[in-house]
Amino acid sequence: MLDKLRPWVKIFLDPIAERISINPNILTVIGLLLSILSAYFFATGNLLMGGVLIGLSGFVDILDGAVARNHSSTTPFGGVLDSTSDRFADAFIIIGIIYGGFSSWIIGVLALHASLSVSYVRARGESEGIKCNVGIAERPERLVILMAGAFLGYLINPNIMGIAVAIVMLLGYLTVVQRLHHSWKELKHE
């Protein structure tokens, strides 16, 4: 869904990426470290800093790809590192939210499972040769939901964070179904 904003983000991000002369893999690791910090703040009960650091880690995650493209330094390993770091970041953030008491453990674990499954179905579909980036809640949407939950939870009521995690779980599973259906349609003729 947020993929439609990519051309607008590119206009803003490319000039920044052109000025950064750091290996994009280092930016990937920095983004992962920011996610771990986000998880730490959630685990210690700080919704505001947890939400801010989700946003910052998401920005760095977008930036690493832009730097790689603008400096012609994309590599297969960079893609693997980025994808793996994203899975770890998602896990750390949700575990921090659970540990902080903002979500029941079962809803949190299911949200984590849904998030990992969304990525798995895409990777599996693409290994069969189809483009499988469909669905209502890809990673950017899930991070925005968690960030909004953190900010609204900080401003209004901490229980909102639990609602955000439940939404991530539900939309994550819906996205898995959408991707499986898409894969089935694309592959049924083979």
C-alpha positions as CSV (number, residue, x, y, z in Angstrom):
1,M,0.0,0.0,0.0
2,L,2.7,2.5,1.0
3,D,4.6,1.3,-2.1
4,K,2.6,3.8,-4.1
5,L,4.5,6.6,-2.2
6,R,7.9,5.2,-3.4
7,P,8.3,7.7,-6.3
8,W,7.6,10.6,-3.9
9,V,10.0,9.3,-1.3
10,K,12.6,8.8,-4.0
11,I,12.5,12.5,-4.9
12,F,13.2,13.4,-1.3
13,L,15.6,10.6,-0.5
14,D,17.8,10.5,-3.6
15,P,19.5,13.8,-3.0
16,I,20.3,12.7,0.6
17,A,21.6,9.3,-0.5
18,E,23.9,10.9,-3.1
19,R,25.7,12.8,-0.4
20,I,26.2,9.7,1.8
21,S,29.4,7.9,1.1
22,I,29.1,5.0,3.5
23,N,28.7,1.3,2.7
24,P,25.0,0.6,2.6
25,N,25.6,-2.6,4.6
26,I,26.7,-0.4,7.5
27,L,23.5,1.5,7.3
28,T,21.6,-1.8,7.4
29,V,23.3,-2.7,10.6
30,I,22.7,0.8,12.0
31,G,19.0,0.3,11.2
32,L,19.0,-3.0,13.0
33,L,20.7,-1.5,16.1
34,L,18.1,1.3,16.2
35,S,15.4,-1.4,16.2
36,I,17.1,-3.1,19.1
37,L,17.1,0.2,20.9
38,S,13.4,0.6,20.1
39,A,12.8,-2.8,21.6
40,Y,14.7,-1.8,24.7
41,F,12.6,1.3,25.2
42,F,9.4,-0.6,24.7
43,A,10.6,-3.3,27.2
44,T,11.3,-0.6,29.8
45,G,7.9,1.0,29.2
46,N,8.8,4.0,27.2
47,L,6.3,4.2,24.3
48,L,7.5,7.5,23.0
49,M,11.1,6.6,22.5
50,G,10.1,3.2,21.2
51,G,7.9,4.8,18.6
52,V,10.5,7.4,17.7
53,L,13.2,4.7,17.2
54,I,10.9,2.6,15.0
55,G,10.5,5.7,12.7
56,L,14.3,6.3,12.7
57,S,15.1,2.7,12.0
58,G,12.6,2.6,9.2
59,F,14.1,5.8,7.7
60,V,17.6,4.2,7.8
61,D,16.2,1.0,6.3
62,I,14.9,3.0,3.3
63,L,18.1,5.0,3.2
64,D,20.4,2.0,2.9
65,G,18.7,0.9,-0.3
66,A,18.8,4.4,-1.7
67,V,22.5,4.7,-1.0
68,A,23.2,1.4,-2.7
69,R,21.2,2.4,-5.8
70,N,22.7,5.9,-6.0
71,H,26.3,4.7,-5.7
72,S,25.8,1.6,-7.8
73,S,26.8,-0.6,-4.9
74,T,23.9,-3.0,-4.7
75,T,25.0,-6.6,-4.1
76,P,23.3,-9.9,-3.6
77,F,24.7,-10.1,-0.1
78,G,23.4,-6.6,0.7
79,G,19.9,-7.8,-0.2
80,V,20.3,-10.9,2.0
81,L,21.7,-8.8,4.9
82,D,18.9,-6.2,4.5
83,S,16.1,-8.8,4.4
84,T,17.6,-10.8,7.4
85,S,18.0,-7.6,9.4
86,D,14.4,-6.6,8.7
87,R,13.2,-10.0,10.2
88,F,15.4,-9.6,13.3
89,A,14.3,-6.0,13.7
90,D,10.6,-7.0,13.5
91,A,11.2,-9.7,16.1
92,F,13.1,-7.5,18.5
93,I,10.5,-4.7,18.3
94,I,7.5,-7.0,19.0
95,I,9.4,-8.9,21.7
96,G,10.2,-5.6,23.4
97,I,6.5,-4.6,23.2
98,I,5.5,-7.9,24.8
99,Y,8.1,-7.7,27.5
100,G,7.0,-4.1,28.3
101,G,3.5,-5.4,28.9
102,F,1.8,-3.5,26.1
103,S,0.5,-6.7,24.4
104,S,-0.5,-10.1,25.6
105,W,2.1,-12.6,24.9
106,I,-0.2,-14.7,22.6
107,I,-1.3,-11.7,20.4
108,G,2.3,-10.5,20.3
109,V,3.7,-14.0,19.3
110,L,1.0,-14.3,16.6
111,A,1.8,-10.8,15.3
112,L,5.4,-11.8,15.1
113,H,4.5,-15.1,13.3
114,A,2.3,-13.1,10.9
115,S,5.1,-10.7,10.2
116,L,7.6,-13.4,9.5
117,S,5.1,-15.3,7.4
118,V,4.3,-12.3,5.2
119,S,8.0,-12.2,4.3
120,Y,8.3,-15.9,3.9
121,V,5.5,-16.2,1.4
122,R,6.9,-13.4,-0.6
123,A,10.4,-15.0,-0.7
124,R,8.9,-18.4,-1.5
125,G,6.8,-17.0,-4.3
126,E,9.7,-15.1,-5.8
127,S,11.8,-18.2,-5.7
128,E,9.2,-19.7,-8.0
129,G,9.7,-16.8,-10.4
130,I,6.7,-14.6,-9.6
131,K,6.6,-11.1,-8.2
132,C,4.8,-11.4,-4.9
133,N,4.8,-7.9,-3.3
134,V,1.0,-7.8,-2.9
135,G,-1.0,-7.4,0.2
136,I,-2.5,-4.8,2.6
137,A,0.2,-4.9,5.3
138,E,3.8,-5.2,4.0
139,R,6.6,-4.3,6.4
140,P,6.3,-0.4,6.1
141,E,2.6,-0.6,6.9
142,R,3.2,-2.8,9.9
143,L,5.9,-0.4,11.2
144,V,3.6,2.6,10.7
145,I,0.8,0.8,12.7
146,L,3.2,0.0,15.5
147,M,4.6,3.6,15.5
148,A,1.1,5.1,15.5
149,G,0.2,2.7,18.4
150,A,3.2,3.9,20.4
151,F,2.5,7.6,19.9
152,L,-1.3,7.2,20.5
153,G,-0.5,5.0,23.5
154,Y,1.8,7.6,24.9
155,L,-0.6,10.5,24.3
156,I,-3.9,8.8,25.2
157,N,-3.8,5.4,26.7
158,P,-1.0,2.7,26.7
159,N,-3.6,0.0,25.9
160,I,-3.7,1.4,22.4
161,M,-0.3,-0.2,21.8
162,G,-1.9,-3.6,22.4
163,I,-4.6,-2.8,19.8
164,A,-1.9,-1.8,17.3
165,V,-0.2,-5.2,17.8
166,A,-3.5,-7.0,17.3
167,I,-4.1,-5.0,14.1
168,V,-0.6,-6.0,12.9
169,M,-1.4,-9.6,13.6
170,L,-4.8,-9.5,11.8
171,L,-3.5,-7.5,8.8
172,G,-0.4,-9.7,8.6
173,Y,-2.4,-12.9,8.3
174,L,-4.7,-11.2,5.8
175,T,-1.6,-10.3,3.7
176,V,-0.3,-13.9,3.9
177,V,-3.7,-15.1,2.5
178,Q,-3.5,-12.4,-0.2
179,R,0.0,-13.5,-1.2
180,L,-0.9,-17.1,-1.2
181,H,-3.9,-16.4,-3.4
182,H,-1.8,-14.3,-5.7
183,S,0.8,-17.1,-5.9
184,W,-1.8,-19.6,-6.6
185,K,-3.3,-17.6,-9.5
186,E,0.2,-16.9,-11.0
187,L,1.4,-20.5,-10.7
188,K,-1.8,-22.5,-11.4
189,H,-1.1,-22.5,-15.2
190,E,2.3,-24.1,-14.8
